[in-house]
Amino acid sequence: MEKQLGHPVKKLRSDKGGEYRSKEAEAYLKEHDIIAEMIAPYSRSPMELLKEKITQMVNSMLITSGLPTCYWREALLMANWILNRVSYSKSDTTPHQQ
C-alpha cells in the first residue's frame, strides 16, 4: 500500500474479522507505528458513506430537474462542488476553505 499511496500507512481499519489480530500482525503494526482500528463487522467506511451521499444527491438533482441521465457527470461535479462548500459541525470552515 505504501508504494501505491506514496506515503507511509498510519492507520489500518479492520472489521474484527481476525486477519490482523494475530500476534505477528500486531507486532508488525506496532513496529511500524500503525494504529489498528477495529470497527463493527459489516459497517461501512466513511468513503462508502460519502459515495452513497453523493450518488443520492446526483440522482435527486436529476429527478427534480427532469434532466436526462446524460447529465449525470455535470450533476456529480455540482454535488461535489456543493459538499466542498458546506461547513460541518466539527469545524467553522468548509473543506474548500481548508
Secondary structure, 3 states (H helix, E strand, C coil): CHHHHCCCCCEEEECCCCCCCCHHHHHHHHHCCCEEEECCCCCCCHHHHHHHHHHHHHHHHHHHHCCCHHHHHHHHHHHHHHHCCCCCCCCCCCCCCC
